[in-house]
């Protein structure tokens, strides 16, 4: 892919490795040239097919012209259009590609804004790139399979009252109305509903999303803020459809429970 002057983000790069048809396609948007090239080399060495841009508008042009990616890695601060604006534009257009923010803005307010906007993860640039590699692997795998709890579900569709989950397509609906969940949100909801009536700890939920033993935020229990934000987002989406929705409860010990019993 050659550089096109119409792309307002400027430089576009495609790695020479990982071009096999089954390679996971990663799109990187990062305005720091040196960091972007380093990141692309690392991702390429892991077998990913990588496309990169130096600005957010170029990402929208890429998808607008029929381009594709399995996962998007966005910097927050970019000239012209920041990463959050890119994410919101993608979601408004119906693009549900999983988005990871990779940024030096580590404050919780930015993480909450990213997750509320529909991102699946938020990683501080100060952390090792191996963390990003592992998160990408987990997200790529998660997009291809339904979550497991007490074993995989034996059917593609689960119905609990007005809730319907379709595991193959990661689709949820409430009383027949689709709920626009991200893959991450669907995995969390599926974990809760497959264990309806049981407490599921914040640690279990975080491990489901990010992989076992990863840490987030400040302090040993920093992951709880991440999980709390995701749960708030799931509740909000259901309440947008049904203001009386109140089936995801906080449980003692900083966990959550899907409160449903067969009548």
WOGI-V762348 format. One record per residue. N is the residue number from 0. RES is the residue in three letters. PSI is psi in radians with two decimals (* if undefined). D_FIRST is the distance of its C-alpha to the first C-alpha in whole Angstrom. Layout:
n:N res:RES psi:PSI d_first:D_FIRST
n:N res:RES psi:PSI d_first:D_FIRST
This chain:
n:0 res:UNK psi:2.12 d_first:0
n:1 res:UNK psi:2.81 d_first:4
n:2 res:UNK psi:2.36 d_first:7
n:3 res:UNK psi:2.16 d_first:9
n:4 res:UNK psi:-0.28 d_first:12
n:5 res:UNK psi:-0.29 d_first:13
n:6 res:UNK psi:1.97 d_first:12
n:7 res:UNK psi:-0.31 d_first:15
n:8 res:UNK psi:-0.22 d_first:14
n:9 res:UNK psi:-2.07 d_first:13
n:10 res:UNK psi:2.32 d_first:11
n:11 res:UNK psi:2.33 d_first:7
n:12 res:UNK psi:2.52 d_first:7
n:13 res:UNK psi:2.30 d_first:6
n:14 res:UNK psi:2.72 d_first:10
n:15 res:UNK psi:-0.04 d_first:11
n:16 res:UNK psi:2.90 d_first:14
n:17 res:UNK psi:0.54 d_first:15
n:18 res:UNK psi:0.08 d_first:13
n:19 res:UNK psi:2.58 d_first:16
n:20 res:UNK psi:-0.43 d_first:16
n:21 res:UNK psi:0.10 d_first:19
n:22 res:UNK psi:2.48 d_first:17
n:23 res:UNK psi:2.29 d_first:17
n:24 res:UNK psi:2.05 d_first:14
n:25 res:UNK psi:2.27 d_first:15
n:26 res:UNK psi:2.22 d_first:13
n:27 res:UNK psi:2.27 d_first:14
n:28 res:UNK psi:1.99 d_first:16
n:29 res:UNK psi:2.20 d_first:18
n:30 res:UNK psi:-0.19 d_first:18
n:31 res:UNK psi:1.87 d_first:20
n:32 res:UNK psi:-0.81 d_first:18
n:33 res:UNK psi:-0.77 d_first:20
n:34 res:UNK psi:-0.71 d_first:20
n:35 res:UNK psi:-0.77 d_first:17
n:36 res:UNK psi:-0.68 d_first:16
n:37 res:UNK psi:-0.82 d_first:19
n:38 res:UNK psi:-0.73 d_first:18
n:39 res:UNK psi:-0.69 d_first:15
n:40 res:UNK psi:-0.75 d_first:17
n:41 res:UNK psi:-0.80 d_first:19
n:42 res:UNK psi:-0.71 d_first:18
n:43 res:UNK psi:-0.69 d_first:16
n:44 res:UNK psi:-0.33 d_first:19
n:45 res:UNK psi:0.06 d_first:21
n:46 res:UNK psi:0.09 d_first:18
n:47 res:UNK psi:2.60 d_first:16
n:48 res:UNK psi:2.09 d_first:12
n:49 res:UNK psi:2.26 d_first:11
n:50 res:UNK psi:2.38 d_first:9
n:51 res:UNK psi:2.65 d_first:10
n:52 res:UNK psi:2.71 d_first:11
n:53 res:UNK psi:0.06 d_first:14
n:54 res:UNK psi:2.77 d_first:16
n:55 res:UNK psi:-0.65 d_first:17
n:56 res:UNK psi:-0.59 d_first:17
n:57 res:UNK psi:-0.55 d_first:13
n:58 res:UNK psi:-0.81 d_first:14
n:59 res:UNK psi:-0.67 d_first:16
n:60 res:UNK psi:-0.70 d_first:14
n:61 res:UNK psi:-0.88 d_first:11
n:62 res:UNK psi:-0.60 d_first:14
n:63 res:UNK psi:-0.48 d_first:16
n:64 res:UNK psi:0.25 d_first:13
n:65 res:UNK psi:0.12 d_first:13
n:66 res:UNK psi:2.91 d_first:11
n:67 res:UNK psi:2.70 d_first:13
n:68 res:UNK psi:2.58 d_first:14
n:69 res:UNK psi:-0.63 d_first:18
n:70 res:UNK psi:2.50 d_first:18
n:71 res:UNK psi:2.31 d_first:18
n:72 res:UNK psi:2.04 d_first:19
n:73 res:UNK psi:2.38 d_first:20
n:74 res:UNK psi:2.67 d_first:22
n:75 res:UNK psi:-0.91 d_first:25
n:76 res:UNK psi:1.92 d_first:25
n:77 res:UNK psi:2.60 d_first:22
n:78 res:UNK psi:2.50 d_first:22
n:79 res:UNK psi:-0.98 d_first:23
n:80 res:UNK psi:2.07 d_first:22
n:81 res:UNK psi:3.01 d_first:24
n:82 res:UNK psi:-0.67 d_first:23
n:83 res:UNK psi:-0.66 d_first:26
n:84 res:UNK psi:-0.66 d_first:25
n:85 res:UNK psi:-0.84 d_first:21
n:86 res:UNK psi:-0.83 d_first:23
n:87 res:UNK psi:-0.67 d_first:26
n:88 res:UNK psi:-0.72 d_first:24
n:89 res:UNK psi:-0.81 d_first:22
n:90 res:UNK psi:-0.66 d_first:25
n:91 res:UNK psi:-0.56 d_first:27
n:92 res:UNK psi:-0.03 d_first:24
n:93 res:UNK psi:0.08 d_first:25
n:94 res:UNK psi:2.07 d_first:22
n:95 res:UNK psi:0.31 d_first:24
n:96 res:UNK psi:2.28 d_first:21
n:97 res:UNK psi:2.35 d_first:23
n:98 res:UNK psi:2.28 d_first:22
n:99 res:UNK psi:2.27 d_first:23
n:100 res:UNK psi:2.25 d_first:24
n:101 res:UNK psi:1.83 d_first:24
n:102 res:UNK psi:2.79 d_first:26
n:103 res:UNK psi:-0.03 d_first:29
n:104 res:UNK psi:1.63 d_first:31
n:105 res:UNK psi:-0.09 d_first:33
n:106 res:UNK psi:2.57 d_first:36
n:107 res:UNK psi:-0.54 d_first:37
n:108 res:UNK psi:-0.62 d_first:36
n:109 res:UNK psi:-0.69 d_first:33
n:110 res:UNK psi:-0.78 d_first:32
n:111 res:UNK psi:-0.75 d_first:35
n:112 res:UNK psi:-0.71 d_first:33
n:113 res:UNK psi:-0.80 d_first:29
n:114 res:UNK psi:-0.68 d_first:31
n:115 res:UNK psi:-0.57 d_first:33
n:116 res:UNK psi:-0.19 d_first:30
n:117 res:UNK psi:0.11 d_first:29
n:118 res:UNK psi:2.68 d_first:27
n:119 res:UNK psi:-0.27 d_first:28
n:120 res:UNK psi:2.84 d_first:28
n:121 res:UNK psi:1.97 d_first:28
n:122 res:UNK psi:2.28 d_first:28
n:123 res:UNK psi:2.32 d_first:29
n:124 res:UNK psi:-0.36 d_first:27
n:125 res:UNK psi:-0.26 d_first:30
n:126 res:UNK psi:2.77 d_first:30
n:127 res:UNK psi:2.56 d_first:29
n:128 res:UNK psi:-0.38 d_first:26
n:129 res:UNK psi:-0.50 d_first:27
n:130 res:UNK psi:-0.82 d_first:28
n:131 res:UNK psi:-0.75 d_first:25
n:132 res:UNK psi:-0.76 d_first:24
n:133 res:UNK psi:-0.70 d_first:27
n:134 res:UNK psi:-0.73 d_first:27
n:135 res:UNK psi:-0.73 d_first:23
n:136 res:UNK psi:-0.80 d_first:25
n:137 res:UNK psi:-0.72 d_first:28
n:138 res:UNK psi:-0.74 d_first:26
n:139 res:UNK psi:-0.74 d_first:24
n:140 res:UNK psi:-0.70 d_first:27
n:141 res:UNK psi:-0.54 d_first:29
n:142 res:UNK psi:-0.22 d_first:26
n:143 res:UNK psi:-0.12 d_first:27
n:144 res:UNK psi:2.74 d_first:31
n:145 res:UNK psi:2.69 d_first:34
n:146 res:UNK psi:2.70 d_first:36
n:147 res:UNK psi:2.43 d_first:39
n:148 res:UNK psi:2.12 d_first:42
n:149 res:UNK psi:0.71 d_first:46
n:150 res:UNK psi:2.80 d_first:43
n:151 res:UNK psi:2.60 d_first:41
n:152 res:UNK psi:2.51 d_first:42
n:153 res:UNK psi:-0.25 d_first:43
n:154 res:UNK psi:2.77 d_first:42
n:155 res:UNK psi:-0.48 d_first:39
n:156 res:UNK psi:2.33 d_first:41
n:157 res:UNK psi:2.28 d_first:43
n:158 res:UNK psi:2.21 d_first:45
n:159 res:UNK psi:1.76 d_first:48
n:160 res:UNK psi:-2.16 d_first:50
n:161 res:UNK psi:-0.11 d_first:47
n:162 res:UNK psi:2.37 d_first:44
n:163 res:UNK psi:2.26 d_first:42
n:164 res:UNK psi:2.31 d_first:39
n:165 res:UNK psi:1.87 d_first:37
n:166 res:UNK psi:-0.66 d_first:35
n:167 res:UNK psi:-0.71 d_first:33
n:168 res:UNK psi:0.00 d_first:31
n:169 res:UNK psi:0.83 d_first:32
n:170 res:UNK psi:2.44 d_first:34
n:171 res:UNK psi:2.58 d_first:37
n:172 res:UNK psi:2.72 d_first:39
n:173 res:UNK psi:2.04 d_first:43
n:174 res:UNK psi:0.66 d_first:45
n:175 res:UNK psi:-0.13 d_first:43
n:176 res:UNK psi:2.17 d_first:41
n:177 res:UNK psi:2.48 d_first:37
n:178 res:UNK psi:2.12 d_first:36
n:179 res:UNK psi:1.31 d_first:33
n:180 res:UNK psi:2.53 d_first:33
n:181 res:UNK psi:2.94 d_first:30
n:182 res:UNK psi:-0.74 d_first:29
n:183 res:UNK psi:-0.81 d_first:31
n:184 res:UNK psi:-0.68 d_first:34
n:185 res:UNK psi:-0.75 d_first:34
n:186 res:UNK psi:-0.70 d_first:35
n:187 res:UNK psi:-0.83 d_first:37
n:188 res:UNK psi:-0.71 d_first:39
n:189 res:UNK psi:-0.73 d_first:39
n:190 res:UNK psi:-0.76 d_first:41
n:191 res:UNK psi:-0.74 d_first:43
n:192 res:UNK psi:-0.60 d_first:44
n:193 res:UNK psi:-0.32 d_first:44
n:194 res:UNK psi:0.63 d_first:47
n:195 res:UNK psi:2.32 d_first:49
n:196 res:UNK psi:-0.14 d_first:52
n:197 res:UNK psi:2.70 d_first:51
n:198 res:UNK psi:2.34 d_first:50
n:199 res:UNK psi:2.10 d_first:46
n:200 res:UNK psi:2.74 d_first:46
n:201 res:UNK psi:-0.61 d_first:43
n:202 res:UNK psi:-0.72 d_first:42
n:203 res:UNK psi:-0.75 d_first:42
n:204 res:UNK psi:-0.76 d_first:39
n:205 res:UNK psi:-0.71 d_first:37
n:206 res:UNK psi:-0.63 d_first:37
n:207 res:UNK psi:-0.69 d_first:36
n:208 res:UNK psi:-0.77 d_first:33
n:209 res:UNK psi:-0.16 d_first:32
n:210 res:UNK psi:2.57 d_first:34
n:211 res:UNK psi:2.37 d_first:37
n:212 res:UNK psi:0.16 d_first:39
n:213 res:UNK psi:2.66 d_first:36
n:214 res:UNK psi:2.72 d_first:37
n:215 res:UNK psi:2.66 d_first:36
n:216 res:UNK psi:-2.88 d_first:38
n:217 res:UNK psi:2.35 d_first:41
n:218 res:UNK psi:3.00 d_first:43
n:219 res:UNK psi:-0.57 d_first:44
n:220 res:UNK psi:0.42 d_first:44
n:221 res:UNK psi:-0.42 d_first:41
n:222 res:UNK psi:-0.43 d_first:39
n:223 res:UNK psi:-0.64 d_first:42
n:224 res:UNK psi:-0.66 d_first:40
n:225 res:UNK psi:-0.84 d_first:37
n:226 res:UNK psi:-0.73 d_first:39
n:227 res:UNK psi:-0.73 d_first:41
n:228 res:UNK psi:-0.74 d_first:38
n:229 res:UNK psi:-0.71 d_first:36
n:230 res:UNK psi:-0.74 d_first:40
n:231 res:UNK psi:-0.68 d_first:40
n:232 res:UNK psi:-0.72 d_first:37
n:233 res:UNK psi:-0.82 d_first:38
n:234 res:UNK psi:-0.77 d_first:42
n:235 res:UNK psi:-0.74 d_first:40
n:236 res:UNK psi:-0.66 d_first:38
n:237 res:UNK psi:-0.68 d_first:41
n:238 res:UNK psi:-0.39 d_first:44
n:239 res:UNK psi:-0.53 d_first:41
n:240 res:UNK psi:-0.70 d_first:42
n:241 res:UNK psi:1.73 d_first:46
n:242 res:UNK psi:-0.35 d_first:47
n:243 res:UNK psi:0.01 d_first:50
n:244 res:UNK psi:2.21 d_first:48
n:245 res:UNK psi:0.91 d_first:49
n:246 res:UNK psi:-0.17 d_first:48
n:247 res:UNK psi:1.85 d_first:46
n:248 res:UNK psi:2.58 d_first:49
n:249 res:UNK psi:2.47 d_first:49
n:250 res:UNK psi:2.76 d_first:51
n:251 res:UNK psi:2.51 d_first:53
n:252 res:UNK psi:0.37 d_first:52
n:253 res:UNK psi:0.99 d_first:48
n:254 res:UNK psi:-2.92 d_first:47
n:255 res:UNK psi:2.76 d_first:47
n:256 res:UNK psi:2.38 d_first:48
n:257 res:UNK psi:1.93 d_first:47
n:258 res:UNK psi:1.56 d_first:51
n:259 res:UNK psi:2.36 d_first:52
n:260 res:UNK psi:2.51 d_first:54
n:261 res:UNK psi:2.37 d_first:55
n:262 res:UNK psi:* d_first:58
